[in-house]
Amino acid sequence: MRLVIAHCSVDYVGRLTAHLPPAPRLIMVKADGSVSVHADDRAYKPLNWMNPPCSLREERFAEPQEDGAVARWTVTHGKSGERLILTVTEFLHDSSHELGIDPGLRKDGVEAHLQELLAEHITTLGDGWTLVRREYPTAIGPVDILCRDADNATVAVEIKRRGEIDGVEQLTRYLELLNRDPLLAPVRGIFAAQEIKPQARVLAADRGIDCVTLDYDALRGIEHEGTLF
């Protein structure tokens, strides 16, 4: 993990373009090659990022350029060719740290079992659905389930025991990342839980995310009255 604090501007060049004007920012370069740019006004969501596979080219200038730049970083996605360009006018901090292999998030027993059961019986979500994989990796953490519907469209599923607004926000961040991958896009989301709060349903609908209520006992094959949803 490389941590750089620098005064910089950021430009994203690709299917969409975005510009961040000069300001002090934290730049994170992870071992998987991903690069993310952060401000000090949010807990975890980056201002902009490039997920792997990507390459980083660093240019250092002997003298400041006309725009004041002392360095320019160009991060290029290996498949789409989209670029993240950082123009640095001052470095405030630059350090590297070896974090090793992370053990990952430990879900509680019911939540982890829900994920396992739904992956095993993915047609619970619809006839003709197929599993891509559980714990699909992204630059900000794994998506519980990545699958394809009957039309072969990609679907990301986030599973909670109790569905609240935070879970919808988490799935939204995953979808933003996944939809940057041309091999997966367009990706839609499903928020699945044993119980989903009304506020979470409203937010999910606003984000274009479907909600599914899961019956733990039904997934385990225990007989009881009622349907799965």
C-alpha positions, 0 to 999 in steps of 0.5 A, spaced: 500 500 500 502 506 497 499 513 501 501 519 497 498 526 500 499 531 494 496 538 492 493 535 485 488 536 480 484 529 477 481 528 470 478 522 468 478 520 461 474 515 458 466 514 456 465 519 461 469 525 463 470 528 470 475 533 473 477 535 480 480 542 481 486 542 485 486 541 492 490 537 497 488 529 497 490 522 499 492 518 493 492 510 495 495 505 490 494 498 492 498 492 491 492 490 486 494 496 482 488 500 483 489 507 484 483 511 488 483 519 490 480 521 497 478 527 500 477 529 507 470 529 507 467 522 507 468 516 510 470 511 505 468 513 498 473 515 493 472 522 489 475 518 483 478 511 482 481 506 477 480 499 478 484 493 476 487 491 471 491 498 470 498 501 469 501 507 473 506 511 469 509 517 473 512 523 470 517 527 475 519 534 472 526 537 474 522 544 473 515 546 474 511 546 468 507 552 466 501 549 470 505 548 476 506 541 475 512 538 478 509 531 477 504 527 472 501 521 474 497 517 468 493 511 470 491 507 464 485 501 464 488 495 461 482 493 458 478 499 456 484 504 455 480 509 460 485 514 464 485 517 470 490 523 470 493 526 476 497 533 475 501 534 482 503 541 484 506 539 491 507 532 494 506 533 502 507 525 504 509 519 500 510 512 504 509 505 502 507 499 507 506 492 506 499 490 509 500 482 507 494 478 506 487 480 509 483 475 512 477 478 510 470 480 513 467 475 517 460 475 516 455 473 522 453 465 521 446 467 518 448 472 513 454 467 511 449 462 510 444 466 506 450 467 501 452 460 501 445 458 500 443 463 495 449 462 491 447 454 491 440 456 489 441 462 484 435 460 480 431 462 487 432 469 484 429 467 477 429 461 472 435 461 467 439 465 472 446 462 473 452 464 478 458 467 476 461 467 483 461 468 490 465 474 493 466 477 487 472 482 488 472 489 487 477 495 489 473 496 495 471 489 497 468 483 495 460 483 492 457 477 495 454 474 489 455 476 482 450 472 477 447 473 470 439 473 469 436 469 464 437 474 459 445 474 460 445 481 464 450 481 470 447 482 476 450 484 483 447 481 489 448 484 496 446 480 502 444 482 509 440 479 515 437 486 516 437 490 510 438 498 512 440 504 508 448 502 509 447 496 505 444 500 499 449 505 499 454 499 500 451 496 493 451 502 490 458 503 491 459 496 488 455 498 482 459 504 480 465 500 480 462 494 476 459 498 471 466 501 469 468 494 467 466 493 459 466 486 460 460 486 465 456 492 464 451 494 464 450 491 471 444 492 476 443 490 483 439 486 488 439 488 495 437 481 499 435 480 506 431 477 511 428 483 513 428 490 509 427 497 512 422 501 509 427 507 508 432 502 505 426 500 500 425 507 498 433 509 497 434 502 493 428 504 488 431 511 487 437 508 485 434 503 481 436 497 485 431 491 486 429 488 493 428 481 495 426 478 502 429 472 503 426 466 507 432 463 511 428 457 513 425 456 505 432 456 503 434 451 507 429 446 505 425 447 511 417 446 510 413 452 512 407 455 509 408 461 504 412 463 499 420 465 498 419 472 497 
